[in-house]
Amino acid sequence: MVLYLLGCSKDKQLCDTIQNKEESSGVYYFYFRTNYYNNPQMNQIGGAGINSQFASGKVSEEVYNQYDIGDQYCY
């Protein structure tokens, strides 16, 4: 039982390579891997023209400026 608890960690992070970056109306996005569940309705999230071709994540301006395309971003 102890080994099982040691093997589980709440600190596990997922990391992706930033494929593209975009700012739209003061909102900052990172685009990652290809989104295999492409949904055209997702283009209107938040009123911005978010590219639903890629999985994306909204980040702060500070975080946006810390990373470049091709960098690994962990969350």
Backbone as numpy.savetxt, mean C-alpha at the origin, in Angstrom:
# Nx Ny Nz CAx CAy CAz Cx Cy Cz
3.03 -26.41 23.88 2.21 -25.23 23.88 3.07 -23.97 23.88
4.17 -23.98 24.59 5.04 -22.82 24.66 5.65 -22.52 23.29
6.05 -23.55 22.56 6.62 -23.35 21.23 5.61 -22.70 20.29
4.37 -23.09 20.40 3.33 -22.50 19.56 3.23 -21.00 19.84
3.23 -20.61 21.08 3.12 -19.19 21.43 4.33 -18.40 20.98
5.51 -19.00 21.02 6.71 -18.31 20.57 6.72 -18.14 19.05
6.05 -19.03 18.35 6.01 -18.97 16.89 5.04 -17.93 16.37
4.14 -17.48 17.17 3.16 -16.48 16.76 3.64 -15.11 17.22
3.55 -14.17 16.35 4.00 -12.82 16.70 3.04 -11.80 16.14
2.66 -10.85 16.96 1.80 -9.76 16.49 2.62 -8.73 15.73
3.94 -8.85 15.73 4.80 -7.88 15.10 5.12 -8.21 13.64
4.50 -9.24 13.10 4.76 -9.60 11.70 4.31 -8.47 10.80
5.15 -8.13 9.84 4.84 -7.07 8.89 4.77 -7.65 7.49
3.97 -7.01 6.68 3.92 -7.33 5.27 4.70 -6.25 4.55
5.47 -6.64 3.54 6.25 -5.68 2.77 5.95 -5.85 1.30
5.92 -4.73 0.59 5.70 -4.72 -0.86 6.66 -3.72 -1.49
6.96 -3.93 -2.75 7.78 -2.99 -3.51 6.86 -1.92 -4.10
7.23 -0.67 -3.93 6.44 0.44 -4.47 6.64 0.47 -5.98
5.55 0.26 -6.72 5.59 0.27 -8.18 5.37 1.66 -8.74
4.62 2.48 -7.99 4.32 3.84 -8.44 3.90 4.65 -7.23
4.01 5.96 -7.35 3.57 6.89 -6.30 2.68 7.93 -6.97
1.68 8.40 -6.23 0.80 9.40 -6.80 0.21 10.28 -5.72
0.10 11.57 -6.02 -0.59 12.52 -5.15 -1.81 13.00 -5.91
-2.96 13.00 -5.25 -4.19 13.47 -5.88 -4.98 14.27 -4.86
-5.13 15.55 -5.11 -5.90 16.45 -4.24 -5.40 16.41 -2.80
-4.09 16.39 -2.62 -3.51 16.39 -1.29 -3.54 15.06 -0.57
-3.88 13.99 -1.29 -3.90 12.64 -0.73 -2.78 11.86 -1.43
-2.00 11.11 -0.65 -0.80 10.44 -1.16 -0.98 8.93 -1.18
-0.59 8.31 -2.30 -0.77 6.87 -2.48 0.52 6.21 -2.92
0.71 4.98 -2.45 1.72 4.07 -2.99 0.96 2.98 -3.73
1.47 2.58 -4.89 0.91 1.47 -5.65 1.89 0.31 -5.60
1.35 -0.87 -5.36 2.18 -2.05 -5.17 1.97 -3.04 -6.32
1.80 -4.28 -6.00 1.66 -5.36 -6.98 0.35 -5.21 -7.78
0.28 -5.96 -8.86 -0.92 -5.96 -9.69 -2.11 -6.41 -8.87
-3.21 -5.70 -9.01 -4.46 -6.04 -8.32 -5.23 -7.02 -9.21
-5.27 -8.28 -8.80 -5.95 -9.29 -9.61 -7.46 -9.25 -9.45
-7.94 -8.44 -8.52 -9.37 -8.28 -8.32 -9.78 -6.89 -8.75
-9.44 -6.54 -9.97 -9.69 -5.22 -10.52 -11.19 -4.93 -10.52
-11.56 -3.79 -9.94 -12.95 -3.39 -9.85 -13.06 -1.95 -10.31
-13.67 -1.68 -11.45 -13.74 -0.32 -11.95 -14.41 0.65 -10.98
-15.28 0.17 -10.12 -15.95 1.05 -9.17 -14.98 1.60 -8.14
-13.84 0.94 -7.93 -12.85 1.40 -6.96 -12.19 2.70 -7.41
-12.37 3.09 -8.67 -11.74 4.30 -9.18 -12.30 5.56 -8.52
-13.41 5.47 -7.85 -14.03 6.65 -7.28 -13.87 6.73 -5.76
-13.01 5.93 -5.17 -12.79 5.97 -3.73 -12.31 7.36 -3.35
-12.98 7.97 -2.39 -12.55 9.27 -1.90 -12.65 10.37 -2.94
-13.31 10.12 -4.05 -13.48 11.13 -5.07 -12.25 11.30 -5.96
-11.17 10.62 -5.65 -9.95 10.73 -6.45 -9.91 9.61 -7.47
-9.21 9.83 -8.55 -9.11 8.81 -9.59 -8.06 7.78 -9.27
-8.27 6.98 -8.26 -7.31 5.98 -7.85 -7.22 4.89 -8.91
-6.01 4.51 -9.26 -5.79 3.48 -10.26 -6.00 2.11 -9.63
-7.11 1.45 -9.98 -7.43 0.16 -9.38 -6.68 -0.99 -10.04
-5.80 -0.70 -11.01 -5.00 -1.74 -11.64 -4.00 -2.33 -10.64
-3.60 -1.56 -9.64 -2.64 -2.00 -8.64 -3.24 -1.92 -7.25
-2.79 -2.81 -6.37 -3.13 -2.68 -4.97 -2.47 -1.39 -4.50
-3.16 -0.62 -3.67 -2.62 0.67 -3.26 -2.81 0.90 -1.77
-2.12 1.89 -1.27 -2.25 2.27 0.12 -2.09 3.77 0.26
-2.95 4.38 1.05 -2.88 5.81 1.32 -1.89 6.03 2.45
-1.00 7.01 2.28 0.03 7.30 3.28 0.06 8.80 3.53
0.72 9.19 4.61 0.88 10.61 4.91 1.90 11.22 3.94
1.90 12.54 3.85 2.87 13.23 3.00 4.29 12.95 3.48
4.49 12.89 4.78 5.81 12.62 5.35 6.33 11.26 4.90
5.48 10.24 5.02 5.88 8.88 4.59 6.10 8.85 3.08
5.21 9.49 2.34 5.31 9.55 0.87 6.68 10.09 0.44
7.15 11.12 1.13 8.41 11.75 0.76 9.64 10.94 1.19
9.47 9.98 2.07 10.58 9.16 2.56 10.92 7.99 1.63
10.03 7.65 0.70 10.20 6.46 -0.13 10.21 6.83 -1.60
10.92 6.03 -2.38 10.98 6.18 -3.83 10.40 4.94 -4.49
10.05 5.07 -5.76 9.60 3.92 -6.53 10.72 2.87 -6.52
10.37 1.62 -6.26 11.34 0.53 -6.19 11.73 0.19 -4.76
11.42 1.09 -3.80 11.72 0.82 -2.39 10.74 -0.20 -1.84
11.18 -0.91 -0.79 10.30 -1.80 -0.03 9.56 -0.97 1.02
8.25 -1.15 1.10 7.44 -0.46 2.11 6.78 -1.54 2.96
7.01 -1.49 4.26 6.45 -2.48 5.18 5.36 -1.82 6.02
4.32 -2.59 6.26 3.18 -2.06 7.04 2.66 -3.12 7.96
